[in-house]
């Protein structure tokens, strides 16, 4: 999908995505998915956003882990058991 605004936002890099907090706002999720604000909010309102959207009062929130899984980027644990950052480019 193409952004639906005349001012196009820069997509997030994999490092930026992996550094996101546990829950993010819909605008950040839209940016990660490279969809426009109107499209993203429309999909969320219709219950058709590509990942589960939490409605908290008037705000929409997205669980980052769900977004990373959709994009094929997931936090993985190293052999030592400590969380590490590894990129899984799963098909």
C-alpha positions as CSV (number, residue, x, y, z in Angstrom):
1,X,0.0,0.0,0.0
2,X,1.2,3.5,-0.8
3,X,1.1,6.2,1.9
4,X,-2.0,8.3,1.6
5,X,-0.5,11.6,2.5
6,X,1.5,14.0,0.4
7,X,4.2,14.1,3.0
8,X,5.8,10.7,3.0
9,X,7.4,9.5,6.3
10,X,10.7,7.6,6.3
11,X,10.3,3.8,7.0
12,X,11.9,2.4,10.1
13,X,15.1,0.4,9.9
14,X,15.4,-3.0,11.5
15,X,17.6,-1.6,14.3
16,X,14.9,1.1,15.0
17,X,12.2,-1.6,15.0
18,X,14.1,-3.8,17.4
19,X,14.7,-0.8,19.7
20,X,10.9,0.0,20.1
21,X,9.2,-0.3,23.5
22,X,6.8,-3.1,24.2
23,X,3.7,-1.2,23.0
24,X,3.7,1.5,20.4
25,X,1.2,4.0,19.0
26,X,-0.6,3.4,15.7
27,X,1.4,6.2,13.9
28,X,4.7,4.4,14.6
29,X,3.2,1.0,13.6
30,X,1.9,2.6,10.4
31,X,5.4,3.9,9.7
32,X,6.9,0.5,10.2
33,X,4.4,-1.0,7.8
34,X,4.8,1.9,5.4
35,X,1.2,2.8,5.3
36,X,-0.4,6.2,5.6
37,X,-2.1,7.6,8.6
38,X,-5.6,7.6,7.2
39,X,-5.2,4.1,5.9
40,X,-3.8,2.8,9.2
41,X,-6.5,4.4,11.3
42,X,-9.2,3.2,8.9
43,X,-8.0,-0.4,9.0
44,X,-7.8,-0.2,12.9
45,X,-11.3,1.2,13.1
46,X,-12.6,-1.6,10.8
47,X,-10.7,-4.3,12.8
48,X,-8.7,-5.1,9.7
49,X,-5.2,-3.9,10.8
50,X,-2.5,-6.5,9.9
51,X,-1.8,-7.1,13.7
52,X,-3.9,-6.9,16.8
53,X,-4.7,-3.3,17.8
54,X,-5.5,-2.4,21.4
55,X,-8.1,0.3,22.0
56,X,-7.2,2.2,25.2
57,X,-9.6,5.0,25.6
58,X,-9.3,7.2,22.5
59,X,-5.9,5.8,21.6
60,X,-4.8,2.8,19.5
61,X,-1.8,0.8,20.6
62,X,0.1,-2.0,18.9
63,X,2.1,-4.7,20.7
64,X,5.6,-4.5,19.2
65,X,6.2,-8.2,19.4
66,X,3.3,-8.8,17.1
67,X,4.5,-6.2,14.6
68,X,8.1,-7.6,14.7
69,X,6.7,-11.1,14.0
70,X,4.7,-9.9,11.1
71,X,7.8,-8.2,9.6
72,X,10.0,-11.3,10.3
73,X,12.1,-9.5,12.9
74,X,12.0,-11.0,16.3
75,X,14.0,-10.7,19.5
76,X,15.8,-13.9,20.2
77,X,17.7,-15.2,23.2
78,X,21.4,-16.0,22.8
79,X,22.8,-19.3,24.0
80,X,23.8,-17.7,27.3
81,X,20.1,-17.1,28.0
82,X,20.5,-13.3,27.8
83,X,18.3,-11.5,25.4
84,X,20.2,-10.6,22.3
85,X,19.2,-8.9,19.0
86,X,19.1,-11.2,16.1
87,X,17.3,-10.6,12.9
88,X,15.2,-13.5,11.7
89,X,14.4,-13.0,8.0
90,X,11.9,-15.8,7.9
91,X,9.8,-16.4,4.8
